């Protein structure tokens, strides 16, 4: 095509193929409806390409194509998109688009947006997109300088033909992109999801340590998770100290009613557990003579747990706030 191509507001009710076509001038296809498949396979777009507000109810195939100018797919609706091994030299925008595999009963593809092997030299933007639950984005072997998207909008819709190992590579690419943009909250969430995915591939020994790391501080990106191990350790040792009969020195519960005696002793055990966790001193406490050595052994173990948990909390909190 040696002139501008304009398909604005056109409705295509049959399959359309532009395979191996070269568009030397801008292509505008805004508010266009493709009720069947549309193929731009192996095409060359030498200038800007505008597909804004278009509806693709069949397969939209842009594989093996080269886009030398800006590409706009803003506010589009896609049933199934294939953009494998394509080359984008300028910005690509999918902002406010909808990806929904349930739009057309005759097609039921699981992978809706396939960027296999594509190279995005500039921005790839998916701001404010809307995805059906069955939609999957595939970025196998794709390279992009920067991808603009909220992690929460795409995290449950990523897939890889290479399986979990390949998906981890995609997560790392997203992490690097979020870091470059200063989107550290999205980067942390992406990192956390990647670590959970890696957990499934680890040996039993590695899983134990990583489970503890996640339980204590969310792989150092979720410091507020420290309340989980804090409460667990406190109440675990409260039960242990209650069984051992720990109590304050010179306190006699004999005259107290039975139910209040049990309540007071449980309170002593809880207080002793908190003090042991914080290593705040044990001088005013006692237990039965034969249990005294064992009591302070458990207190020392809880103190070590406390130091470990507090240290992980401080490190995680510092890491988040330094960013």
C-alpha positions, 0 to 999 in steps of 0.5 A: 500500500503506497498511501494511507490505509483507512478502515475506520468504523468498518465491519468485517463479517468474513475472515480477512488476510493481509499476510506479507503486506507492506504498509508504507503509510499510516494504517487507521482501523479505529472503531472497526469490528472483526467478527471473524479472524484477521491476519496481519501475519508477516506484515510491515508497518512503516509508520503509525498504526491505529487500532483504537476502539476496535473489536476482534471477535476472532483470532487477531494474528500479528505474528512475524510482523514489524512495526516501525512506528507507534502502535495503538490498541487502546480501548480494544476488545480482544477474543484471541491475539497472537503477536509471536516473533514480532518486532516493535521499534516504538511504543505499543499501547494496549491501555484500557483494553479488554481481553475476554475469551468468553466473547464468542462461543465458536472459539475457546482459546486458553491463551489470549495474548501471545507475545512469544519471541517478540521484541519491544524496543520501547514501552509496552503499555497495559494500563487499566486493562480488564481481563476475563479469568480465563485469559492468559498472557504468554511472554515466552522469549519476549524482550521488552525494555519496559512494560507499563501495567499494574501487577495486580491486573496481570499476575493471575493471567500469566502463563508459559509454554515452558512451564513453571521454570519459564514463568519464573523468567517472565516474573524476573523480567517484570521485576526488572521493569518495575524497578526501572520505573520505581514501582517498588510495591509492584516489584515486591509483589511480583518478587513475592509471587515468584518466590512462591512459585520457586518454592514448588520446585525446591527440595524438601530441605530448601522448602523448610527454610523458605517456608520459615522465611515466608512465614516470618517476613514474607521473603523480606518484602512483607514485614507486617507478616511478623505478627504471625510468628510472634503470636505463634511463638508467644502462645506456644511457649505460654502453653509450655510454661503453663504446663511447667507451673511457672509463677512469680516468686512469693505468690501463693494461689492457695486461698484463691478459688480454683477457676481464678487460680487457673486463670492467674497461673495462665496469666503468669505463663503468658507474661513469662512467655512475653518477657522470654520472647523479649529477653527482658529478664527472668529474675522474679520467676520460679518453677518446681525445683526439678523443672527449673533448669528445663524452664530456663532452657525453654526460656532461652530457646524462646529468646533466640526465636524472639531475636531471630523474628525481631531481626528479620522484621527490622531487616525487612522493614528497613529494606522496604522503607529504604526503597 
